[in-house]
Amino acid sequence: MIPKVLGNSWWRVRDGNVSFWRDHWLKSRALINSCDISDYPLLKVRECGLQNGWDVDLLHRLVGATKMEEILNCLGEQKEGGDLLIWKPTLNKVFSSKSAWDCVRVRAPKSEWATWIWHSALLKKYSVTIWKALHYSLTVDSRISSLGIPLASRCECCTQGCMEDQDHVLVYGMIAADIWRWVSLQLGMSYDSQRSWRATMELWFRRATHSTQKGTLLALIPIIVTWSLWVWSYKARMEGKHVAVSSLWGSIKAAIAWDVWVHGALLDEKGNLIWAFAKELGYGSNNEAELIALCYGLQYCQDLNIGRVEIELDLLLVVHWLQKGRCGIWYLEDYWKKIQVMVATLEVKIQHIYREGNAGADFLA
Ligand SMILES: [Zn+2]
């Protein structure tokens, strides 16, 4: 590396305490690269000076006429003070190990997926899982047998028990196919049961964009889905827990909401993520979104065996709906019915609160 380090360094000569032959102080390379050292191998630049000017005869004898001219031009700009060693790769001319590393590293071509896989809104566990899948290094049966370890493979997701490979776990298996079909439907993406995991991700990433909330979700959602499916099969295999598709879908939605909320990357102007997500699922107004959020919220309470719930909603209209037991929007009937059932089984108190009053709860959530 020393030639590289020297090649990227340059001396700005002031008092001339640098090697005439070996240091890189001319604009071109060090003199040792273009001239033979005829005499004075340890000569310093300042030793070429006479009382008022440069020892032209000496320079001429050492390097010849052309080089001498270059040297005189360079030394003509000389200022007072100590010599300055300049590191050329950085703008401030100060050496840093980062810039040195950039000089010597071999850059791999950037993965087109990288900006999404390592998106700041994602938990690292998602990123790492996707990265492993991208390199076919998730520990599935087919991977183990490809390493020469014989085993009888039987997936955890299908009743008939299929050979477990990465695509089966992540897209082709019964659970995976159900989830992908559903999530594609929800976000208006095309679904094809024959599409491989890699092709599926590419399809979503192609539609994704950093400029809009929905565009970003189109990249983050398949990542979270992939991670969830991987965890599903892992838990089924290692812990014998076969979570139902509906709960898996619920937890995927919660993961999306949680992830995006915690990292603050996709909050809408009211700072509410579930609204944003519900809106992305095709619901227009805040009233509708809040009703859906309420439905999820009550579901969580039920899942956590919380029996007494106090709900503070900041949308008056929804509070009226709940108090009167009548929902104003026909296409929310499904959610409405679910809420009615849950409200009947839980001890629920509902009241209106101003948005500012909900800030603390929002933060905790
Ligand atoms: Zn299966």
Residues whose N, C-alpha, C, O or C-beta is under 5 A from the ligand:
A	BS01	ZN	C155 E156 C157 C158 C162 G173 M174
